[in-house]
Amino acid sequence: GSEMCIRDRPLMAQAVKVFLANQRTASPKTKTRSEVTGSTRKIWRQKGTGRARHSDKKAPIFVGGGKAHGPTGIKKRLSLPKKMRQAALRSALSSKAKEGAIFVVDDLTKIAPKTKQAVKFIDNLGIGDKKATLYLSENNDNIVRAFGNLPNIAIGLANKLNAYQALSSGRIIFTKEAVKVLKERL
């Protein structure tokens, strides 16, 4: 029921967060006092100046010095237990199904590698120029060639599908083989 979807929202959100965080390649890093370029000369003598004692200019207290506890450039990967990943994907697919955004089609391997055929197929489903993703059980050159030039249609593999992709795929088209692959996974 709808309660299930609301209850599972935090889980889907978590799955999305984990997926997107792990897509990031940026690992922020700042230089510490040992890495900053500059002289290591003691800037004034230890005693007798009336000022605080200091070593070199690279200490964090000085302008142009190192950063005391900045990011270190070590990227933490987030992870989610397998059962939670599966549950999130299930919830995502069930919320798509409720919207009537999932289509299951017969075998597409017979399709000729012609965009014209792909357009006809998409029109028959009533998708038109709305965003959709076609999930296959395995890569197929003819299908990729037929659908590759349609700007609103993406192609993916069922065994790689995750909650984020399910939620952001627009309408989802599965081949029967892809559904089999998914059932084995879930």
C-alpha positions as a Python dict, from the first residue, in 0.01 Angstrom:
ca = {
    (1, 'G'): (0, 0, 0),
    (2, 'S'): (91, 368, -1),
    (3, 'E'): (211, 346, 362),
    (4, 'M'): (485, 112, 249),
    (5, 'C'): (610, 367, -1),
    (6, 'I'): (621, 645, 259),
    (7, 'R'): (798, 416, 506),
    (8, 'D'): (1054, 317, 243),
    (9, 'R'): (1124, 673, 134),
    (10, 'P'): (1416, 719, 376),
    (11, 'L'): (1566, 393, 249),
    (12, 'M'): (1534, 499, -116),
    (13, 'A'): (1683, 839, -26),
    (14, 'Q'): (1973, 667, 146),
    (15, 'A'): (2034, 441, -154),
    (16, 'V'): (2034, 745, -384),
    (17, 'K'): (2273, 931, -154),
    (18, 'V'): (2514, 637, -144),
    (19, 'F'): (2506, 594, -522),
    (20, 'L'): (2562, 964, -598),
    (21, 'A'): (2833, 1004, -333),
    (22, 'N'): (3027, 717, -487),
    (23, 'Q'): (2999, 871, -834),
    (24, 'R'): (3202, 1170, -719),
    (25, 'T'): (3571, 1159, -808),
    (26, 'A'): (3661, 1484, -629),
    (27, 'S'): (3862, 1437, -312),
    (28, 'P'): (3918, 1777, -147),
    (29, 'K'): (4267, 1835, -8),
    (30, 'T'): (4446, 2128, 156),
    (31, 'K'): (4817, 2173, 228),
    (32, 'T'): (4940, 2131, 584),
    (33, 'R'): (5232, 2334, 722),
    (34, 'S'): (5472, 2064, 605),
    (35, 'E'): (5347, 2090, 244),
    (36, 'V'): (5320, 2467, 197),
    (37, 'T'): (5597, 2629, -9),
    (38, 'G'): (5805, 2871, 192),
    (39, 'S'): (6115, 2923, 402),
    (40, 'T'): (6171, 2728, 723),
    (41, 'R'): (6374, 3012, 876),
    (42, 'K'): (6277, 3100, 1233),
    (43, 'I'): (6109, 3436, 1180),
    (44, 'W'): (6244, 3611, 1491),
    (45, 'R'): (6458, 3502, 1778),
    (46, 'Q'): (6308, 3301, 2064),
    (47, 'K'): (6349, 3561, 2343),
    (48, 'G'): (6374, 3931, 2389),
    (49, 'T'): (6142, 4069, 2120),
    (50, 'G'): (5832, 4099, 2336),
    (51, 'R'): (5635, 3904, 2077),
    (52, 'A'): (5505, 3549, 2091),
    (53, 'R'): (5753, 3274, 2014),
    (54, 'H'): (5731, 3135, 1660),
    (55, 'S'): (5915, 2899, 1431),
    (56, 'D'): (5870, 2942, 1055),
    (57, 'K'): (5608, 3135, 860),
    (58, 'K'): (5426, 2816, 752),
    (59, 'A'): (5240, 2774, 1083),
    (60, 'P'): (4858, 2786, 1046),
    (61, 'I'): (4842, 3111, 1247),
    (62, 'F'): (5018, 3306, 966),
    (63, 'V'): (4863, 3430, 643),
    (64, 'G'): (5000, 3204, 370),
    (65, 'G'): (5070, 2927, 621),
    (66, 'G'): (4933, 2573, 613),
    (67, 'K'): (4580, 2472, 704),
    (68, 'A'): (4553, 2317, 1051),
    (69, 'H'): (4293, 2041, 1008),
    (70, 'G'): (4180, 2064, 647),
    (71, 'P'): (4051, 1782, 427),
    (72, 'T'): (4321, 1524, 356),
    (73, 'G'): (4222, 1401, 11),
    (74, 'I'): (4118, 1058, 136),
    (75, 'K'): (3782, 980, -21),
    (76, 'K'): (3542, 778, 191),
    (77, 'R'): (3325, 543, -8),
    (78, 'L'): (2976, 498, 128),
    (79, 'S'): (2817, 156, 119),
    (80, 'L'): (2481, -3, 182),
    (81, 'P'): (2414, -366, 284),
    (82, 'K'): (2294, -586, -2),
    (83, 'K'): (1949, -645, 148),
    (84, 'M'): (1896, -272, 191),
    (85, 'R'): (2004, -212, -169),
    (86, 'Q'): (1757, -474, -287),
    (87, 'A'): (1479, -332, -71),
    (88, 'A'): (1544, 18, -203),
    (89, 'L'): (1533, -105, -562),
    (90, 'R'): (1212, -295, -492),
    (91, 'S'): (1051, 16, -344),
    (92, 'A'): (1168, 229, -633),
    (93, 'L'): (1026, -15, -887),
    (94, 'S'): (697, -49, -699),
    (95, 'S'): (653, 329, -684),
    (96, 'K'): (723, 344, -1061),
    (97, 'A'): (469, 65, -1117),
    (98, 'K'): (209, 262, -919),
    (99, 'E'): (264, 556, -1153),
    (100, 'G'): (208, 319, -1446),
    (101, 'A'): (559, 397, -1570),
    (102, 'I'): (680, 40, -1623),
    (103, 'F'): (633, -146, -1951),
    (104, 'V'): (732, -507, -2020),
    (105, 'V'): (780, -599, -2385),
    (106, 'D'): (843, -922, -2570),
    (107, 'D'): (1175, -1017, -2717),
    (108, 'L'): (1341, -726, -2901),
    (109, 'T'): (1625, -928, -3055),
    (110, 'K'): (1434, -954, -3384),
    (111, 'I'): (1439, -575, -3429),
    (112, 'A'): (1637, -447, -3727),
    (113, 'P'): (1908, -189, -3650),
    (114, 'K'): (1690, 92, -3785),
    (115, 'T'): (1591, 405, -3594),
    (116, 'K'): (1263, 408, -3788),
    (117, 'Q'): (1167, 77, -3625),
    (118, 'A'): (1261, 206, -3281),
    (119, 'V'): (1044, 517, -3331),
    (120, 'K'): (751, 297, -3435),
    (121, 'F'): (803, 77, -3129),
    (122, 'I'): (814, 376, -2893),
    (123, 'D'): (501, 526, -3053),
    (124, 'N'): (316, 195, -3007),
    (125, 'L'): (395, 209, -2634),
    (126, 'G'): (256, 564, -2626),
    (127, 'I'): (577, 711, -2488),
    (128, 'G'): (630, 964, -2767),
    (129, 'D'): (909, 1206, -2679),
    (130, 'K'): (893, 1151, -2303),
    (131, 'K'): (1207, 1032, -2123),
    (132, 'A'): (1238, 654, -2102),
    (133, 'T'): (1503, 390, -2036),
    (134, 'L'): (1510, 51, -2202),
    (135, 'Y'): (1660, -221, -1980),
    (136, 'L'): (1798, -532, -2150),
    (137, 'S'): (1922, -863, -2014),
    (138, 'E'): (2242, -832, -2220),
    (139, 'N'): (2396, -595, -2472),
    (140, 'N'): (2257, -624, -2821),
    (141, 'D'): (2407, -436, -3116),
    (142, 'N'): (2087, -417, -3317),
    (143, 'I'): (1889, -271, -3028),
    (144, 'V'): (2163, -22, -2946),
    (145, 'R'): (2176, 88, -3310),
    (146, 'A'): (1799, 115, -3342),
    (147, 'F'): (1750, 318, -3024),
    (148, 'G'): (2088, 489, -3000),
    (149, 'N'): (1987, 802, -3192),
    (150, 'L'): (1664, 867, -3003),
    (151, 'P'): (1741, 1160, -2771),
    (152, 'N'): (1479, 1066, -2509),
    (153, 'I'): (1561, 694, -2486),
    (154, 'A'): (1851, 556, -2282),
    (155, 'I'): (1960, 193, -2277),
    (156, 'G'): (2076, 5, -1965),
    (157, 'L'): (2135, -344, -1834),
    (158, 'A'): (1894, -503, -1586),
    (159, 'N'): (2172, -654, -1376),
    (160, 'K'): (2322, -307, -1319),
    (161, 'L'): (1994, -135, -1228),
    (162, 'N'): (1988, 39, -889),
    (163, 'A'): (1732, 244, -695),
    (164, 'Y'): (1868, 579, -815),
    (165, 'Q'): (1854, 475, -1180),
    (166, 'A'): (1507, 329, -1139),
    (167, 'L'): (1381, 656, -991),
    (168, 'S'): (1551, 877, -1247),
    (169, 'S'): (1489, 667, -1559),
    (170, 'G'): (1160, 829, -1659),
    (171, 'R'): (944, 551, -1800),
    (172, 'I'): (1102, 209, -1773),
    (173, 'I'): (1082, -52, -2048),
    (174, 'F'): (1191, -405, -1962),
    (175, 'T'): (1231, -692, -2203),
    (176, 'K'): (1094, -1022, -2069),
    (177, 'E'): (1450, -1151, -2038),
    (178, 'A'): (1546, -842, -1835),
    (179, 'V'): (1257, -911, -1595),
    (180, 'K'): (1393, -1264, -1545),
    (181, 'V'): (1736, -1122, -1463),
    (182, 'L'): (1579, -878, -1215),
    (183, 'K'): (1376, -1152, -1044),
    (184, 'E'): (1692, -1352, -989),
    (185, 'R'): (1854, -1044, -832),
    (186, 'L'): (1561, -956, -608),
}
